[in-house]
Amino acid sequence: MAVLEKIRVKFGILISVVIALALLSFIIDPNTISQVASSMSSKYRVGKIDGNSVSYQDFDNELNYQNRIFEYMYRRNANTDQEMEYVRNMAWKTFVDRYMFLYNAKKAGIQVGEAELVDLTSGDMVSPMISQIFVDETGAFSKDMLSNYLQSMQYDQTGQARMFWDYLQNTVTTDQYYVKYNSLFNAGNFINPLMMTDEIADNNNSVGVEFVMVPYGYQRDTTIEVTDAEIRNYYKEHKKLYRQTASRDIEYVVFEVKPSQTDIADANDKVVKAYDEFSTTDNVKNFLMKNSDTPYSDEWYKKGELRTVSADVENFVFDSKTRTGDVSQVLAKDNTFYVARVMDSAMVPDSVFVKGILLQGVQTDLADSLLNVLKTGKDNFENVAAQYSAMGASQTGEPGDYGWMTKNTMFPGIESVFTARLNNLYVVETQYGKHILKVTDRSEPLQKKKVAIFEKEALPSGNTINEYYVQANALATKADGKYENLKKVVDEEGLALLTRNNLREGDENVGSVNDRTKEISKWAFETKREGKISNVLNINNDYYVVAALKKIHKEGYAPVADVASSISSIIYNQKLGEKKAAETAGKIAGLGSMEAIAEALGTTVSTREGISFSSYMNQGLDPKFIGAVTAAEEGVISQPLAGNIGVYVYKVISHDEGSSFTEEDVKNRAAQMSYYASQSLLPVMMQDADVEDNRARFF
């Protein structure tokens, strides 16, 4: 009984908690508990902003929303690395604005009212974001186009038009908060008449000076000692200068996977064997889809544009003797082989002005009837397009107007506009729907050609890739997780041990390995012990890397030991300057002329005119020297001045009140200061809000 009583006393609370959790599990769905635990765990936290956590789920939801906005704006998904990075940045900015910037702006008393938002989106002071989207053929803002868009939203059953308009309203509102907040700083950075007069006078005050300079030299003065106490004191006084972001120092060996001579010969053989079929086939598009690294492109090339593919391809296609149907020999560039076949030749413009209507979904059956109405000539293109827009026909651009198009700015699938007859109406079907098109103007036609290019790059075979992996794995095995072993093997085998300092989480460029190298930074940040060696890191099958973690730099202030060397150099230079200045003062004591001083110091007198404190002049002079002479009294020999590179003794011989620095220069400098203030606004806020950005761990 005594034992039971002790258990009740010592473990009663614990048992109660266990029982409570067991009962809770019957009431609450275990999945819900798991989701809550996940959201609370920093492991699943994409970021933290002013104490507000951004969970992976929250960020993923916002990312999906931003992807839908991108797709609606550009009629395609974000596919490239740059586009996906842009979308992720926009999603992250949403949380930064929500949890930090908008809070600070409203705390400062800034508001954006409903009436103001109406003016910004559809009134008399339309935001640039709105005015740059809804434009006419001249590129000017069109209220009619905006009005048509707003009216047609009710017919959009997909809800995408409403989604995009809500996005624009939210973005315009946030942008207005930024405008107002920045104006607080700009308004405070004013120049009154007295300040302007003083700044003009200061910057127009130039001097002529005689001086001698005794350089410090490069040999270290062994009599100057920098103590640990001095380093620590300097660190305490300047600690804010040594704040750092988390980073890692690594050393690594790279095995770049390249095709072997056998791989190159195999690629050449494939091209040679398929040469006759490519030269004679009636279905070039299908042939290239099956055999070439790049598909057929139905575009017109003018002279010079194929040089980005290959100079030999360019020279063959635009040789004066080459005709439609001609086929080149097998051409080689690096490890890639090409065969070019000229498909067509014509006079084609670079740009065309297109009028059109895009009909999607249930509206596609309107194409024929609309075309017939237009062909009768009883109504003009714009009016008919506007009528069908009001009926809910989804369109892109001003009703009836696609504007000037080049091959880089057109809808995919309507390339025929470049060879269409002027003012001829016709229908083209693309992935977006049916287009009623009419070309009304074009630039001067040029000689262009359509070219089918059979391309085959020699890629490393499985055997080749495996050989490189074996080499990398052998190195990792011999290193056995120890830096000393890695260094020994590298030296013995003559391998290159490369260094990357201050590698940050998510960095995608590590020396020559500059493609999707997050695998390296991910390993470096997951590794907790300095000196550890990685297993083989596979970078997209293009590189194999074996890395060593040399140094861990944690977020916050750099330890004194890490910056002691640089601080020691600063203190040493200060002491050296003081010592040299004192020695110089002793050598020139009692001397009354610059010539005598120069002789005593074993140097000569130099003269410099027009020295000014203006930031636009006097580049290349010691800043300490410039500051001293522009404030010195004329005709007085100075005491020795310890500069950055030597000791100076000088005498101002003239003052010149010029006029080169004007009011415009003062205003330009003030504008620069305002720009720097606006650029530093968010970084300062983010530092104060202790923003934690962990996106690199997930994306």
Number of C-alpha atoms within 10 A of each C-alpha: 6 7 7 8 11 11 12 13 9 10 11 12 11 11 13 11 11 11 12 11 12 11 11 13 12 9 9 10 10 12 9 10 13 11 12 11 12 16 18 14 12 16 12 18 23 23 21 20 21 16 13 14 21 25 20 20 15 14 20 15 13 19 20 14 16 21 22 19 20 19 13 15 12 9 13 11 15 18 9 9 10 10 14 17 14 16 22 21 14 16 20 20 13 19 20 23 18 14 19 21 23 18 13 15 17 13 10 11 8 17 15 13 9 10 9 16 19 14 13 21 21 16 13 10 13 19 20 12 15 19 19 14 16 19 18 19 14 9 12 12 18 18 16 14 18 19 12 15 22 14 13 19 19 13 15 13 10 9 11 14 20 17 15 16 16 12 15 17 18 13 14 20 21 17 14 19 20 17 12 15 21 18 14 12 16 17 10 9 14 14 14 8 9 9 12 17 14 11 19 21 16 17 23 21 22 22 23 19 22 20 22 24 21 20 15 18 9 7 6 10 11 6 7 13 12 15 10 12 9 14 21 17 11 17 19 11 9 11 15 12 10 15 12 15 15 17 20 21 18 25 20 20 20 19 18 17 20 18 17 16 12 13 20 20 13 15 19 21 12 13 21 15 10 13 17 11 12 22 17 12 11 10 9 20 15 13 17 18 13 11 16 18 14 14 18 18 11 14 15 22 20 19 15 11 12 17 12 9 13 16 14 18 25 19 15 19 25 19 11 8 8 15 16 14 14 15 23 18 14 17 17 17 13 8 17 17 21 22 22 24 25 20 16 14 16 13 14 21 19 17 20 25 21 23 25 27 32 27 24 19 11 10 16 15 12 14 19 13 10 16 17 11 14 19 15 9 9 9 11 13 23 16 13 18 24 19 12 18 22 16 12 20 22 22 22 13 19 24 26 24 21 24 20 19 18 15 16 8 9 17 15 11 14 15 17 12 24 25 15 17 13 16 13 11 17 17 16 16 14 12 9 14 16 21 22 22 26 24 23 16 16 18 13 11 14 14 14 19 22 20 24 23 24 26 22 20 20 20 18 19 17 9 11 17 20 14 13 19 22 14 14 22 18 13 22 23 16 13 23 16 17 15 19 12 17 24 15 13 16 15 12 9 9 9 14 13 16 14 15 14 14 16 21 19 23 20 18 18 16 20 12 9 18 12 13 15 21 21 16 26 23 17 16 28 19 10 16 11 13 16 19 19 27 22 20 20 20 17 19 11 14 15 21 25 24 23 28 26 22 19 18 20 19 13 11 12 15 19 15 17 10 12 13 16 11 11 20 19 13 15 18 17 18 14 16 19 22 17 15 19 22 16 13 21 15 11 13 20 11 9 12 11 12 20 16 14 24 19 13 15 15 10 13 15 16 13 13 12 15 18 23 22 21 16 9 10 12 14 10 6 11 14 13 14 20 18 13 15 23 22 15 16 15 16 13 13 20 16 17 24 22 26 23 16 16 20 24 21 24 26 22 23 17 15 17 14 12 13 11 11 17 16 13 10 16 18 14 12 13 16 15 12 15 20 15 11 16 18 12 12 15 15 12 12 16 17 12 12 18 13 19 18 15 19 17 15 17 11 11
